[in-house]
Amino acid sequence: MAGNFYPTLAQVFPLLLLAFIWDSGFLARLRRQRRLPRKVDPAGVRFWSKPRVRVYTLLVVSVSVISTGVAVFVLAGVIPDSYALRLTLSCGLVLVLLTLLTRIAIDVLWATQAAPDMAAAPQHSVGATAAAAVPVPRTTEPGMSEAVAADDGRGDAG
């Protein structure tokens, strides 16, 4: 079973890297978000400002890429196998998995949050009553304007 450690890691890290970076439009969504600290914007974020997200994301990506390379080098016989190396690579795997789990949990919680209460909206006409009966899915994240949400980050006007 221990003989499969490095081949498995050499396959798993690239898949986790793909899931972490390119799945769910992470980079496009991050580009659209404002993420100002609360000291600048009262509706801002407490800790995960864009510079911190940038550093953490690049750290996790670096751990994944370097771990893949190390696993391949061990398989090629360039780096000798050791307990410390296995422990280090296992810690890197745990970091990437926990980061991915956290991102997935946040995305699921955001996507499945309850819609705003439609009964509290003023209803002055029959058309307003009919429109209020059909919930409209949110197209923006909390705190994001419609104009920012409409921008896909590619710089084109349409």
N, CA, C and O of each residue as an XYZ file, in Angstrom:
632
protein
N       0.814     -1.183      0.000
C       0.000      0.000      0.000
C       0.868      1.261      0.000
O       0.523      2.238     -0.664
N       1.978      1.258      0.725
C       2.847      2.425      0.769
C       3.506      2.673     -0.577
O       3.932      3.793     -0.857
N       3.598      1.639     -1.419
C       4.200      1.796     -2.731
C       3.361      2.637     -3.684
O       3.856      3.088     -4.717
N       2.090      2.852     -3.341
C       1.200      3.655     -4.179
C       1.129      5.112     -3.748
O       0.400      5.897     -4.356
N       1.866      5.486     -2.722
C       1.776      6.841     -2.169
C       2.153      7.903     -3.196
O       1.373      8.820     -3.452
N       3.323      7.791     -3.778
C       3.799      8.820     -4.709
C       3.050      8.813     -6.043
O       2.734      9.887     -6.556
N       2.752      7.646     -6.628
C       1.945      7.680     -7.855
C       0.564      8.301     -7.635
O       0.052      9.021     -8.493
N      -0.025      8.015     -6.484
C      -1.337      8.588     -6.184
C      -1.245     10.101     -6.046
O      -2.065     10.830     -6.604
N      -0.250     10.572     -5.304
C      -0.086     12.020     -5.149
C       0.203     12.706     -6.476
O      -0.289     13.806     -6.728
N       0.992     12.069     -7.320
C       1.323     12.656     -8.617
C       0.073     12.811     -9.489
O       0.060     13.639    -10.401
N      -0.963     12.035     -9.225
C      -2.213     12.151     -9.972
C      -3.226     13.041     -9.268
O      -3.984     13.757     -9.923
N      -3.246     13.003     -7.942
C      -4.262     13.726     -7.173
C      -3.997     15.230     -7.129
O      -4.933     16.014     -7.282
N      -2.770     15.646     -6.928
C      -2.485     17.074     -6.815
C      -2.906     17.871     -8.053
O      -3.522     18.926     -7.902
N      -2.601     17.413     -9.264
C      -3.071     18.185    -10.424
C      -4.597     18.275    -10.523
O      -5.132     19.309    -10.924
N      -5.293     17.203    -10.160
C      -6.762     17.244    -10.171
C      -7.288     18.230     -9.141
O      -8.224     18.980     -9.420
N      -6.695     18.235     -7.955
C      -7.113     19.194     -6.935
C      -6.808     20.620     -7.364
O      -7.575     21.540     -7.077
N      -5.698     20.799     -8.045
C      -5.345     22.120     -8.551
C      -6.389     22.605     -9.554
O      -6.797     23.766     -9.511
N      -6.812     21.750    -10.433
C      -7.862     22.114    -11.390
C      -9.161     22.449    -10.669
O      -9.817     23.436    -11.001
N      -9.530     21.647     -9.700
C     -10.755     21.906     -8.950
C     -10.661     23.204     -8.163
O     -11.643     23.937     -8.051
N      -9.502     23.485     -7.627
C      -9.323     24.672     -6.793
C      -9.352     25.958     -7.601
O      -9.970     26.933     -7.173
N      -8.716     25.984     -8.731
C      -8.571     27.223     -9.490
C      -9.650     27.406    -10.553
O     -10.265     28.471    -10.610
N      -9.899     26.419    -11.384
C     -10.754     26.653    -12.542
C     -12.193     26.207    -12.364
O     -13.028     26.522    -13.211
N     -12.512     25.500    -11.321
C     -13.887     25.071    -11.120
C     -14.722     26.218    -10.567
O     -14.217     27.033     -9.795
N     -15.970     26.290    -10.947
C     -16.945     27.251    -10.450
C     -16.614     28.699    -10.793
O     -17.143     29.602    -10.143
N     -15.787     28.954    -11.756
C     -15.482     30.326    -12.135
C     -14.836     31.130    -11.021
O     -15.112     32.320    -10.873
N     -13.981     30.492    -10.240
C     -13.368     31.133     -9.071
C     -12.658     32.436     -9.428
O     -12.866     33.454     -8.767
N     -11.836     32.415    -10.450
C     -11.059     33.607    -10.787
C     -11.948     34.731    -11.323
O     -11.736     35.895    -10.982
N     -12.926     34.406    -12.144
C     -13.838     35.435    -12.666
C     -14.662     36.035    -11.535
O     -14.856     37.250    -11.487
N     -15.144     35.201    -10.631
C     -15.922     35.694     -9.492
C     -15.060     36.551     -8.575
O     -15.517     37.577     -8.072
N     -13.836     36.142     -8.358
C     -12.931     36.908     -7.508
C     -12.632     38.273     -8.127
O     -12.543     39.269     -7.409
N     -12.479     38.328     -9.433
C     -12.219     39.596    -10.119
C     -13.382     40.564     -9.925
O     -13.164     41.767     -9.777
N     -14.621     40.053     -9.923
C     -15.800     40.910     -9.798
C     -16.023     41.421     -8.374
O     -16.617     42.483     -8.190
N     -15.565     40.697     -7.384
C     -15.834     41.067     -5.997
C     -15.047     42.296     -5.575
O     -13.932     42.529     -6.041
N     -15.657     43.091     -4.669
C     -14.979     44.293     -4.178
C     -14.032     43.966     -3.035
O     -12.904     44.458     -3.066
N     -14.382     43.205     -2.065
C     -13.545     42.700     -0.975
C     -12.697     43.779     -0.291
O     -11.511     43.562     -0.040
N     -13.294     44.940      0.011
C     -12.592     45.980      0.752
C     -12.625     45.653      2.244
O     -13.595     45.063      2.721
N     -11.583     46.026      2.988
C     -11.607     45.790      4.434
C     -12.698     46.620      5.106
O     -13.101     47.657      4.579
N     -13.168     46.178      6.248
C     -14.237     46.887      6.955
C     -13.825     48.272      7.415
O     -14.684     49.139      7.575
N     -12.539     48.508      7.633
C     -12.125     49.849      8.053
C     -12.292     50.854      6.918
O     -12.409     52.052      7.175
N     -12.307     50.392      5.671
C     -12.524     51.260      4.505
C     -14.005     51.292      4.136
O     -14.547     52.356      3.837
N     -14.661     50.136      4.156
C     -16.063     50.008      3.777
C     -16.780     49.213      4.861
O     -16.438     48.053      5.090
N     -17.787     49.817      5.547
C     -18.487     49.091      6.621
C     -19.115     47.775      6.169
O     -19.313     46.879      6.989
N     -19.430     47.643      4.886
C     -20.004     46.398      4.367
C     -18.920     45.477      3.819
O     -19.232     44.489      3.154
N     -17.665     45.780      4.083
C     -16.551     45.013      3.534
C     -16.300     43.712      4.280
O     -17.114     43.268      5.090
N     -15.162     43.118      3.986
C     -14.787     41.837      4.576
C     -13.937     42.053      5.822
O     -13.268     43.078      5.956
N     -13.966     41.093      6.724
C     -13.196     41.216      7.963
C     -11.728     40.872      7.768
O     -10.855     41.560      8.295
N     -11.450     39.823      7.023
C     -10.074     39.359      6.898
C      -9.650     39.135      5.453
O      -8.560     39.551      5.061
N     -10.491     38.484      4.654
C     -10.091     38.013      3.335
C     -10.206     39.097      2.268
O     -11.026     39.001      1.355
N      -9.374     40.130      2.397
C      -9.288     41.162      1.375
C      -8.574     40.568      0.152
O      -7.969     39.499      0.238
N      -8.650     41.269     -0.980
C      -8.052     40.721     -2.207
C      -6.554     40.432     -2.069
O      -6.111     39.388     -2.548
N      -5.751     41.298     -1.441
C      -4.327     40.946     -1.299
C      -4.111     39.658     -0.491
O      -3.224     38.867     -0.811
N      -4.914     39.452      0.544
C      -4.770     38.217      1.330
C      -5.246     37.001      0.551
O      -4.631     35.937      0.618
N      -6.335     37.155     -0.186
C      -6.823     36.045     -1.024
C      -5.774     35.703     -2.068
O      -5.532     34.529     -2.350
N      -5.144     36.733     -2.646
C      -4.099     36.517     -3.664
C      -2.950     35.707     -3.083
O      -2.527     34.714     -3.676
N      -2.442     36.124     -1.924
C      -1.301     35.439     -1.309
C      -1.671     34.003     -0.935
O      -0.904     33.078     -1.201
N      -2.846     33.810     -0.317
C      -3.238     32.463      0.097
C      -3.457     31.550     -1.107
O      -3.033     30.394     -1.095
N      -4.118     32.067     -2.148
C      -4.362     31.258     -3.339
C      -3.052     30.863     -3.999
O      -2.874     29.709     -4.388
N      -2.132     31.817     -4.128
C      -0.834     31.489     -4.724
C      -0.047     30.512     -3.848
O       0.689     29.674     -4.369
N      -0.193     30.607     -2.535
C       0.458     29.653     -1.630
C      -0.074     28.240     -1.859
O       0.701     27.295     -2.000
N      -1.394     28.101     -1.896
C      -1.996     26.769     -2.071
C      -1.651     26.203     -3.447
O      -1.359     25.014     -3.574
N      -1.684     27.044     -4.471
C      -1.316     26.588     -5.816
C       0.152     26.159     -5.844
O       0.486     25.134     -6.440
N       1.029     26.935     -5.204
C       2.454     26.578     -5.152
C       2.672     25.256     -4.436
O       3.455     24.422     -4.891
N       1.989     25.063     -3.328
C       2.105     23.796     -2.596
C       1.680     22.642     -3.491
O       2.337     21.601     -3.514
N       0.602     22.814     -4.220
C       0.116     21.747     -5.091
C       1.098     21.442     -6.226
O       1.391     20.277     -6.498
N       1.599     22.476     -6.879
C       2.520     22.270     -8.008
C       3.850     21.686     -7.530
O       4.370     20.751     -8.139
N       4.398     22.227     -6.452
C       5.671     21.721     -5.923
C       5.522     20.285     -5.438
O       6.409     19.460     -5.660
N       4.414     19.980     -4.781
C       4.182     18.611     -4.308
C       4.080     17.633     -5.468
O       4.579     16.511     -5.386
N       3.441     18.053     -6.537
C       3.370     17.199     -7.731
C       4.767     16.929     -8.270
O       5.114     15.790     -8.584
N       5.561     17.983     -8.374
C       6.935     17.826     -8.869
C       7.768     16.926     -7.981
O       8.516     16.082     -8.476
N       7.647     17.099     -6.670
C       8.417     16.253     -5.741
C       8.005     14.795     -5.881
O       8.856     13.906     -5.899
N       6.694     14.546     -5.982
C       6.231     13.160     -6.133
C       6.772     12.537     -7.422
O       7.161     11.369     -7.433
N       6.796     13.302     -8.486
C       7.332     12.797     -9.759
C       8.835     12.543     -9.641
O       9.341     11.545    -10.153
N       9.547     13.449     -8.965
C      10.993     13.259     -8.790
C      11.312     12.044     -7.921
O      12.314     11.369     -8.154
N      10.479     11.757     -6.930
C      10.682     10.549     -6.128
C      10.453      9.319     -6.996
O      11.207      8.350     -6.914
N       9.417      9.355     -7.826
C       9.147      8.224     -8.724
C      10.272      8.019     -9.727
O      10.552      6.892    -10.136
N      10.914      9.111    -10.120
C      12.024      9.012    -11.081
C      13.338      8.647    -10.410
O      14.326      8.397    -11.102
N      13.378      8.610     -9.095
C      14.591      8.254     -8.378
C      15.537      9.421     -8.156
O      16.669      9.212     -7.720
N      15.110     10.636     -8.440
C      15.956     11.815     -8.257
C      16.013     12.218     -6.782
O      17.060     12.639     -6.291
N      14.894     12.089     -6.083
C      14.814     12.407     -4.653
C      14.541     11.110     -3.900
O      13.654     10.352     -4.295
N      15.283     10.834     -2.821
C      15.037      9.596     -2.070
C      13.779      9.698     -1.203
O      13.440     10.766     -0.691
N      13.108      8.575     -1.056
C      11.921      8.496     -0.204
C      12.337      8.568      1.263
O      13.359      8.004      1.655
N      11.536      9.266      2.072
C      11.786      9.312      3.511
C      10.474      9.571      4.240
O       9.493     10.020      3.647
N      10.476      9.284      5.519
C       9.293      9.525      6.350
C       8.966     11.015      6.388
O       7.797     11.389      6.290
N       9.971     11.867      6.529
C       9.759     13.317      6.594
C       9.152     13.838      5.286
O       8.285     14.712      5.306
N       9.603     13.306      4.168
C       9.062     13.727      2.880
C       7.603     13.320      2.744
O       6.778     14.102      2.270
N       7.283     12.103      3.159
C       5.883     11.645      3.109
C       5.000     12.500      4.018
O       3.876     12.843      3.650
N       5.507     12.843      5.201
C       4.752     13.683      6.132
C       4.539     15.082      5.546
O       3.448     15.642      5.655
N       5.567     15.638      4.933
C       5.463     16.966      4.323
C       4.455     16.972      3.186
O       3.621     17.873      3.097
N       4.527     15.979      2.324
C       3.575     15.898      1.217
C       2.152     15.648      1.717
O       1.192     16.155      1.137
N       2.017     14.879      2.776
C       0.694     14.644      3.366
C       0.120     15.940      3.939
O      -1.075     16.199      3.800
N       0.952     16.748      4.575
C       0.496     18.051      5.094
C       0.076     18.968      3.954
O      -0.915     19.690      4.070
N       0.816     18.944      2.860
C       0.421     19.724      1.679
C      -0.919     19.273      1.135
O      -1.746     20.096      0.744
N      -1.133     17.968      1.109
C      -2.406     17.428      0.643
C      -3.547     17.868      1.557
O      -4.619     18.235      1.075
N      -3.327     17.835      2.857
C      -4.350     18.265      3.808
C      -4.675     19.752      3.603
O      -5.845     20.133      3.639
N      -3.669     20.584      3.392
C      -3.890     22.006      3.147
C      -4.770     22.220      1.913
O      -5.733     22.985      1.959
N      -4.442     21.552      0.829
C      -5.208     21.721     -0.402
C      -6.630     21.194     -0.230
O      -7.583     21.836     -0.672
N      -6.783     20.036      0.404
C      -8.117     19.460      0.604
C      -8.986     20.324      1.507
O     -10.163     20.531      1.211
N      -8.430     20.833      2.603
C      -9.210     21.685      3.501
C      -9.592     23.004      2.831
O     -10.694     23.512      3.039
N      -8.694     23.551      2.038
C      -9.004     24.778      1.311
C     -10.124     24.539      0.308
O     -11.043     25.349      0.192
N     -10.047     23.436     -0.409
C     -11.086     23.103     -1.380
C     -12.420     22.838     -0.677
O     -13.467     23.278     -1.151
N     -12.388     22.129      0.437
C     -13.602     21.859      1.200
C     -14.235     23.162      1.689
O     -15.454     23.322      1.628
N     -13.419     24.080      2.169
C     -13.934     25.366      2.641
C     -14.572     26.143      1.504
O     -15.671     26.677      1.655
N     -13.891     26.211      0.364
C     -14.451     26.930     -0.783
C     -15.758     26.320     -1.250
O     -16.699     27.047     -1.567
N     -15.833     25.002     -1.298
C     -17.057     24.339     -1.729
C     -18.184     24.628     -0.744
O     -19.307     24.925     -1.152
N     -17.891     24.543      0.540
C     -18.916     24.799      1.553
C     -19.438     26.230      1.453
O     -20.647     26.449      1.541
N     -18.562     27.193      1.273
C     -18.984     28.589      1.154
C     -19.818     28.784     -0.109
O     -20.841     29.467     -0.071
N     -19.392     28.194     -1.226
C     -20.148     28.312     -2.471
C     -21.533     27.695     -2.341
O     -22.511     28.267     -2.821
N     -21.630     26.534     -1.698
C     -22.924     25.878     -1.526
C     -23.815     26.702     -0.607
O     -24.996     26.887     -0.899
N     -23.269     27.199      0.500
C     -24.067     28.022      1.413
C     -24.561     29.286      0.728
O     -25.716     29.673      0.905
N     -23.703     29.935     -0.055
C     -24.115     31.142     -0.756
C     -25.185     30.833     -1.801
O     -26.161     31.573     -1.925
N     -25.012     29.762     -2.541
C     -25.943     29.429     -3.622
C     -27.294     28.959     -3.111
O     -28.288     29.059     -3.830
N     -27.353     28.454     -1.903
C     -28.609     27.913     -1.383
C     -29.209     28.757     -0.266
O     -30.110     28.296      0.436
N     -28.727     29.983     -0.090
C     -29.284     30.816      0.979
C     -30.722     31.181      0.656
O     -31.124     31.212     -0.507
N     -31.487     31.456      1.696
C     -32.901     31.777      1.533
C     -33.065     33.081      0.766
O     -32.291     34.022      0.943
N     -34.087     33.126     -0.091
C     -34.387     34.339     -0.849
C     -34.971     35.376      0.099
O     -35.549     35.010      1.123
N     -34.834     36.668     -0.216
C     -35.418     37.703      0.633
C     -36.930     37.523      0.736
O     -37.560     36.993     -0.178
N     -37.502     37.961      1.838
C     -38.930     37.809      2.100
C     -39.728     38.642      1.102
O     -39.641     39.869      1.109
N     -40.494     37.991      0.258
C     -41.281     38.680     -0.759
C     -42.534     39.310     -0.168
O     -43.075     40.241     -0.765
N     -43.022     38.839      0.984
C     -44.250     39.365      1.578
C     -44.062     40.782      2.099
O     -45.036     41.524      2.225
N     -42.837     41.168      2.402
C     -42.583     42.491      2.953
C     -42.584     43.572      1.878
O     -42.632     44.755      2.213
N     -42.531     43.206      0.599
C     -42.499     44.184     -0.482
C     -43.880     44.791     -0.673
O     -44.879     44.078     -0.581
N     -43.962     46.108     -0.940
C     -45.278     46.733     -1.171
C     -45.901     46.190     -2.452
O     -45.226     46.002     -3.464
N     -47.199     45.946     -2.380
C     -47.918     45.404     -3.521
C     -49.093     46.325     -3.813
O     -50.113     46.262     -3.127
N     -48.961     47.189     -4.833
C     -49.967     48.188     -5.121
C     -50.867     47.809     -6.276
O     -51.911     48.435     -6.459
N     -50.512     46.822     -7.053
C     -51.333     46.470     -8.210
C     -51.389     44.964     -8.360
O     -50.652     44.230     -7.701
N     -52.271     44.518     -9.232
C     -52.400     43.088     -9.500
C     -51.110     42.551    -10.102
O     -50.698     41.441     -9.766
N     -50.458     43.312    -10.987
C     -49.203     42.887    -11.607
C     -48.098     42.721    -10.577
O     -47.288     41.799    -10.676
N     -48.059     43.609     -9.587
C     -47.045     43.505     -8.537
C     -47.277     42.268     -7.692
O     -46.323     41.613     -7.272
N     -48.551     41.939     -7.435
C     -48.861     40.754     -6.645
C     -48.445     39.497     -7.391
O     -47.878     38.581     -6.796
N     -48.721     39.446     -8.684
C     -48.351     38.279     -9.487
C     -46.841     38.152     -9.590
O     -46.302     37.047     -9.542
N     -46.156     39.283     -9.731
C     -44.697     39.243     -9.843
C     -44.065     38.825     -8.530
O     -43.045     38.136     -8.529
N     -44.657     39.231     -7.402
C     -44.090     38.887     -6.101
C     -44.280     37.413     -5.780
O     -43.554     36.867     -4.949
N     -45.240     36.761     -6.421
C     -45.499     35.355     -6.128
C     -44.443     34.436     -6.715
O     -44.292     33.301     -6.261
N     -43.707     34.906     -7.717
C     -42.689     34.093     -8.357
C     -41.315     34.571     -7.886
O     -40.897     35.670     -8.248
N     -40.608     33.774     -7.092
C     -39.280     34.220     -6.637
C     -38.302     34.292     -7.796
O     -38.303     33.435     -8.679
N     -37.480     35.312     -7.784
C     -36.475     35.516     -8.821
C     -35.125     35.124     -8.240
O     -34.749     35.615     -7.176
N     -34.384     34.242     -8.924
C     -33.077     33.841     -8.383
C     -32.111     35.018     -8.372
O     -32.140     35.877     -9.254
N     -31.258     35.038     -7.356
C     -30.259     36.093     -7.251
C     -29.188     35.877     -8.290
O     -28.705     34.762     -8.488
N     -28.821     36.958     -8.953
C     -27.758     36.870     -9.951
C     -26.469     37.478     -9.435
O     -25.436     37.410    -10.101
N     -26.523     38.065     -8.264
C     -25.333     38.707     -7.717
C     -25.047     38.155     -6.338
O     -25.923     37.603     -5.672
N     -23.816     38.314     -5.930
C     -23.441     37.941     -4.584
C     -23.835     39.053     -3.635
O     -24.016     40.188     -4.074
N     -23.975     38.769     -2.343
C     -24.328     39.814     -1.400
C     -23.329     40.964     -1.466
O     -22.117     40.745     -1.457
N     -23.845     42.195     -1.532
C     -22.986     43.368     -1.555
C     -22.448     43.718     -2.936
O     -21.634     44.634     -3.053
N     -22.875     43.017     -3.988
C     -22.367     43.273     -5.336
C     -23.472     43.943     -6.146
O     -24.603     43.457     -6.165
N     -23.161     45.049     -6.811
C     -24.148     45.739     -7.622
C     -24.433     44.946     -8.895
O     -23.639     44.100     -9.305
N     -25.583     45.235     -9.515
C     -25.962     44.549    -10.750
C     -24.957     44.829    -11.862
O     -24.649     43.943    -12.659
N     -24.439     46.071    -11.918
C     -23.485     46.425    -12.981
C     -22.196     45.623    -12.839
O     -21.626     45.170    -13.832
N     -21.745     45.452    -11.606
C     -20.528     44.669    -11.378
C     -20.785     43.212    -11.720
O     -19.922     42.552    -12.298
N     -21.971     42.697    -11.367
C     -22.290     41.296    -11.649
C     -22.408     41.042    -13.143
O     -22.095     39.946    -13.607
N     -22.860     42.050    -13.915
C     -23.012     41.865    -15.356
C     -21.660     41.828    -16.068
O     -21.560     41.284    -17.168
N     -20.628     42.394    -15.464
C     -19.294     42.399    -16.070
C     -18.671     41.033    -15.888
O     -18.456     40.594    -14.759
N     -18.379     40.354    -16.986
C     -17.787     39.016    -16.895
C     -16.274     39.055    -16.786
O     -15.630     38.006    -16.747
N     -15.692     40.262    -16.737
C     -14.247     40.385    -16.539
C     -13.430     40.306    -17.811
O     -12.204     40.393    -17.752
N     -14.064     40.146    -18.954
C     -13.307     40.019    -20.197
C     -13.066     41.370    -20.868
O     -12.288     41.454    -21.818
N     -13.728     42.434    -20.384
C     -13.474     43.761    -20.920
C     -14.300     44.105    -22.142
O     -14.177     45.216    -22.658
N     -15.147     43.191    -22.634
C     -15.969     43.535    -23.783
C     -17.265     44.170    -23.292
O     -17.695     43.927    -22.165
N     -17.878     44.979    -24.136
C     -19.064     45.734    -23.739
C     -20.330     44.902    -23.802
O     -21.318     45.277    -23.172
N     -20.354     43.816    -24.513
C     -21.610     43.063    -24.697
C     -21.580     41.795    -24.080
O     -22.559     41.051    -24.148
